[in-house]
Amino acid sequence: AFLYMLRHTEPPGNAEHGQAVFRSKGCVRCHSPTGTLGPDLARQAGAVTDWTQAMWNHAPAMRSSMKQAGMGWPRFQGQEFNDLLAYVRRLNPVHPEPLPPTLGDPQRGWQVFQKKSCIVCHSWQAEAKRRGPALGAPLKIPVTFTGVSALMWNHVPQMQEAMQEKN
């Protein structure tokens, strides 16, 4: 398990770069360091898997608020997501260091994949010809957790539009 996880770990992000990402992506408009409009981000800082889950679950409400405010959807590239997480962790210096991520349960993941209706648009095999991209080979999924997090975050607008079309 240790050798497998090496490819998923990455060095800590750069908090200074993360602060610039926080400003340039417009996060600062709703999420001040004290969380006046959006959730208090300092309380969200934890393991990257927890951070990703919190952002994913918050995305529909956030997208709606951003549309009303005339803001575009922020997209992450390269190390931006990792740097943003480093910045948010720095907002609360007494926040405990996150535990290393644990391996998930593939059987439970398959159940969640079906229960959340991901299977309606995504398959594992490219030949299944579903609307969304196949999640198995040859799709180039990033090998780090923050890379997968950024990929999922960038996918939110297209996914929500497709879900609305399918009702």
VOPAGU-2260 file (C-alpha; in pm, 1 decimal, decimal comma):
REM VOPAGU-2260
SITE   aa  ch    i         X         Y         Z
SITE  ALA   A    0       0,0       0,0       0,0
SITE  PHE   A    1     286,0     238,2      77,9
SITE  LEU   A    2     445,0     195,4    -264,9
SITE  TYR   A    3     106,8     234,7    -435,1
SITE  MET   A    4      32,8     555,0    -244,2
SITE  LEU   A    5     367,6     715,4    -335,6
SITE  ARG   A    6     229,8     806,7    -676,2
SITE  HIS   A    7     -66,9     983,0    -513,9
SITE  THR   A    8     125,9    1198,5    -271,7
SITE  GLU   A    9     279,3    1527,2    -362,0
SITE  PRO   A   10     481,7    1794,2    -190,2
SITE  PRO   A   11     287,0    2056,0       3,3
SITE  GLY   A   12     154,5    2343,0    -201,4
SITE  ASN   A   13     291,5    2695,1    -191,1
SITE  ALA   A   14      70,6    2908,0      36,3
SITE  GLU   A   15     185,3    3235,9    -121,5
SITE  HIS   A   16      91,1    3108,5    -466,1
SITE  GLY   A   17    -232,7    2977,1    -314,0
SITE  GLN   A   18    -317,5    3323,5    -185,0
SITE  ALA   A   19    -269,6    3459,2    -538,9
SITE  VAL   A   20    -497,0    3180,3    -671,9
SITE  PHE   A   21    -753,2    3267,5    -402,6
SITE  ARG   A   22    -760,5    3624,5    -532,2
SITE  SER   A   23    -727,9    3560,8    -907,0
SITE  LYS   A   24   -1005,1    3297,9    -915,5
SITE  GLY   A   25   -1241,7    3530,5    -729,2
SITE  CYS   A   26   -1267,1    3315,9    -414,8
SITE  VAL   A   27   -1195,8    3626,0    -206,5
SITE  ARG   A   28   -1523,6    3783,6    -322,5
SITE  CYS   A   29   -1730,6    3541,3    -114,7
SITE  HIS   A   30   -1483,6    3366,2     114,1
SITE  SER   A   31   -1299,4    3617,0     323,3
SITE  PRO   A   32   -1056,1    3462,6     569,3
SITE  THR   A   33   -1333,5    3488,3     828,2
SITE  GLY   A   34   -1597,3    3333,7     601,6
SITE  THR   A   35   -1845,8    3623,2     592,6
SITE  LEU   A   36   -2042,6    3518,5     280,9
SITE  GLY   A   37   -1933,1    3165,4     205,1
SITE  PRO   A   38   -1823,1    2891,1     443,6
SITE  ASP   A   39   -1525,3    2959,2     667,7
SITE  LEU   A   40   -1249,4    2802,9     461,5
SITE  ALA   A   41   -1008,0    2773,9     751,2
SITE  ARG   A   42   -1244,8    2521,5     908,1
SITE  GLN   A   43   -1252,1    2321,3     585,4
SITE  ALA   A   44    -877,4    2268,3     568,6
SITE  GLY   A   45    -797,7    1905,7     628,7
SITE  ALA   A   46    -700,0    1609,7     418,0
SITE  VAL   A   47    -722,1    1674,0      45,6
SITE  THR   A   48    -996,6    1411,7      21,0
SITE  ASP   A   49   -1205,3    1599,7     281,1
SITE  TRP   A   50   -1137,6    1931,4     106,4
SITE  THR   A   51   -1241,4    1784,5    -229,4
SITE  GLN   A   52   -1560,4    1639,6     -84,6
SITE  ALA   A   53   -1654,0    1970,0      80,1
SITE  MET   A   54   -1595,9    2163,9    -243,7
SITE  TRP   A   55   -1781,1    1906,2    -455,1
SITE  ASN   A   56   -2081,8    1911,6    -223,5
SITE  HIS   A   57   -2077,7    2292,9    -212,4
SITE  ALA   A   58   -2044,8    2331,9    -591,0
SITE  PRO   A   59   -2417,6    2347,2    -685,8
SITE  ALA   A   60   -2495,1    2626,1    -437,6
SITE  MET   A   61   -2172,5    2803,8    -523,9
SITE  ARG   A   62   -2239,6    2786,2    -897,3
SITE  SER   A   63   -2586,3    2932,7    -849,1
SITE  SER   A   64   -2448,6    3219,9    -638,5
SITE  MET   A   65   -2173,1    3284,1    -889,7
SITE  LYS   A   66   -2421,2    3300,3   -1178,0
SITE  GLN   A   67   -2629,7    3555,7    -986,7
SITE  ALA   A   68   -2315,3    3760,6    -922,5
SITE  GLY   A   69   -2211,5    3739,2   -1288,9
SITE  MET   A   70   -1896,0    3543,5   -1209,7
SITE  GLY   A   71   -1743,7    3270,9   -1423,2
SITE  TRP   A   72   -1659,7    2926,3   -1290,5
SITE  PRO   A   73   -1301,3    2910,8   -1158,7
SITE  ARG   A   74   -1084,8    2644,7   -1320,2
SITE  PHE   A   75    -765,1    2506,2   -1174,8
SITE  GLN   A   76    -452,4    2414,4   -1366,5
SITE  GLY   A   77    -121,6    2261,5   -1267,2
SITE  GLN   A   78     -44,6    2311,2    -898,9
SITE  GLU   A   79    -313,1    2575,0    -835,1
SITE  PHE   A   80    -544,6    2346,2    -637,3
SITE  ASN   A   81    -257,6    2219,4    -423,0
SITE  ASP   A   82    -137,3    2575,8    -362,2
SITE  LEU   A   83    -490,4    2691,0    -275,4
SITE  LEU   A   84    -519,4    2414,0     -18,3
SITE  ALA   A   85    -183,8    2517,7     133,8
SITE  TYR   A   86    -311,4    2875,9     163,6
SITE  VAL   A   87    -637,1    2770,4     327,2
SITE  ARG   A   88    -448,4    2551,7     573,5
SITE  ARG   A   89    -233,7    2852,7     663,6
SITE  LEU   A   90    -546,2    3057,0     749,7
SITE  ASN   A   91    -587,2    2847,8    1063,3
SITE  PRO   A   92    -239,3    2768,5    1194,5
SITE  VAL   A   93    -377,1    2573,4    1490,5
SITE  HIS   A   94    -563,5    2337,4    1257,7
SITE  PRO   A   95    -412,2    1991,6    1300,3
SITE  GLU   A   96    -203,8    1854,8    1018,6
SITE  PRO   A   97    -419,5    1637,9     796,3
SITE  LEU   A   98    -380,7    1265,5     815,1
SITE  PRO   A   99    -246,6    1096,9     504,9
SITE  PRO   A  100    -523,6     977,8     274,9
SITE  THR   A  101    -636,8     620,5     308,4
SITE  LEU   A  102    -716,1     383,7      29,9
SITE  GLY   A  103   -1084,4     365,6     -48,7
SITE  ASP   A  104   -1297,5      55,5     -76,8
SITE  PRO   A  105   -1351,0     -27,1    -446,2
SITE  GLN   A  106   -1678,4    -212,8    -376,8
SITE  ARG   A  107   -1820,2      82,2    -186,5
SITE  GLY   A  108   -1693,2     316,8    -459,0
SITE  TRP   A  109   -1881,0     115,7    -721,7
SITE  GLN   A  110   -2198,4     137,9    -511,7
SITE  VAL   A  111   -2159,5     515,9    -473,5
SITE  PHE   A  112   -2085,7     548,7    -847,9
SITE  GLN   A  113   -2418,2     380,0    -920,7
SITE  LYS   A  114   -2620,5     541,0    -638,3
SITE  LYS   A  115   -2511,5     895,6    -731,7
SITE  SER   A  116   -2605,9     819,6   -1096,9
SITE  CYS   A  117   -2253,2     874,3   -1229,2
SITE  ILE   A  118   -2308,5     558,6   -1432,2
SITE  VAL   A  119   -2580,5     730,6   -1636,3
SITE  CYS   A  120   -2320,3     943,1   -1817,7
SITE  HIS   A  121   -1988,3     773,7   -1739,3
SITE  SER   A  122   -1868,9     422,6   -1804,9
SITE  TRP   A  123   -1540,5     258,6   -1731,4
SITE  GLN   A  124   -1488,3     133,5   -2086,3
SITE  ALA   A  125   -1455,4     372,8   -2381,8
SITE  GLU   A  126   -1662,0     145,6   -2606,8
SITE  ALA   A  127   -1972,1     192,0   -2386,0
SITE  LYS   A  128   -2036,4     526,6   -2565,5
SITE  ARG   A  129   -2199,8     727,5   -2289,4
SITE  ARG   A  130   -2233,7    1104,8   -2286,6
SITE  GLY   A  131   -1954,3    1171,5   -2039,3
SITE  PRO   A  132   -1597,6    1053,9   -2076,7
SITE  ALA   A  133   -1513,6     695,3   -1991,3
SITE  LEU   A  134   -1321,9     691,0   -1664,1
SITE  GLY   A  135   -1095,6     398,2   -1750,6
SITE  ALA   A  136    -809,7     387,9   -1998,2
SITE  PRO   A  137    -722,8     576,3   -2217,0
SITE  LEU   A  138    -848,0     878,3   -2014,9
SITE  LYS   A  139    -553,2    1051,8   -1855,8
SITE  ILE   A  140    -658,7    1087,2   -1492,1
SITE  PRO   A  141    -403,9    1274,0   -1278,8
SITE  VAL   A  142    -212,5    1055,3   -1037,7
SITE  THR   A  143    -232,1    1290,2    -739,5
SITE  PHE   A  144    -533,1    1359,9    -521,8
SITE  THR   A  145    -520,0    1734,1    -585,8
SITE  GLY   A  146    -495,6    1664,7    -959,2
SITE  VAL   A  147    -812,9    1453,2    -946,8
SITE  SER   A  148    -977,3    1718,9    -727,3
SITE  ALA   A  149    -902,4    1992,3    -981,0
SITE  LEU   A  150   -1025,2    1773,2   -1268,0
SITE  MET   A  151   -1354,5    1707,9   -1087,9
SITE  TRP   A  152   -1395,3    2075,2    -994,7
SITE  ASN   A  153   -1337,2    2185,7   -1353,5
SITE  HIS   A  154   -1602,2    1933,3   -1465,4
SITE  VAL   A  155   -1882,4    2073,6   -1244,9
SITE  PRO   A  156   -2042,4    2317,7   -1495,7
SITE  GLN   A  157   -2066,9    2064,1   -1780,0
SITE  MET   A  158   -2189,7    1794,9   -1542,5
SITE  GLN   A  159   -2460,8    2015,0   -1392,5
SITE  GLU   A  160   -2580,4    2121,4   -1738,1
SITE  ALA   A  161   -2599,5    1758,5   -1849,4
SITE  MET   A  162   -2788,2    1664,7   -1531,4
SITE  GLN   A  163   -3042,0    1944,1   -1588,8
SITE  GLU   A  164   -3094,4    1830,3   -1949,7
SITE  LYS   A  165   -3162,5    1475,8   -1826,9
SITE  ASN   A  166   -3382,1    1610,3   -1544,9
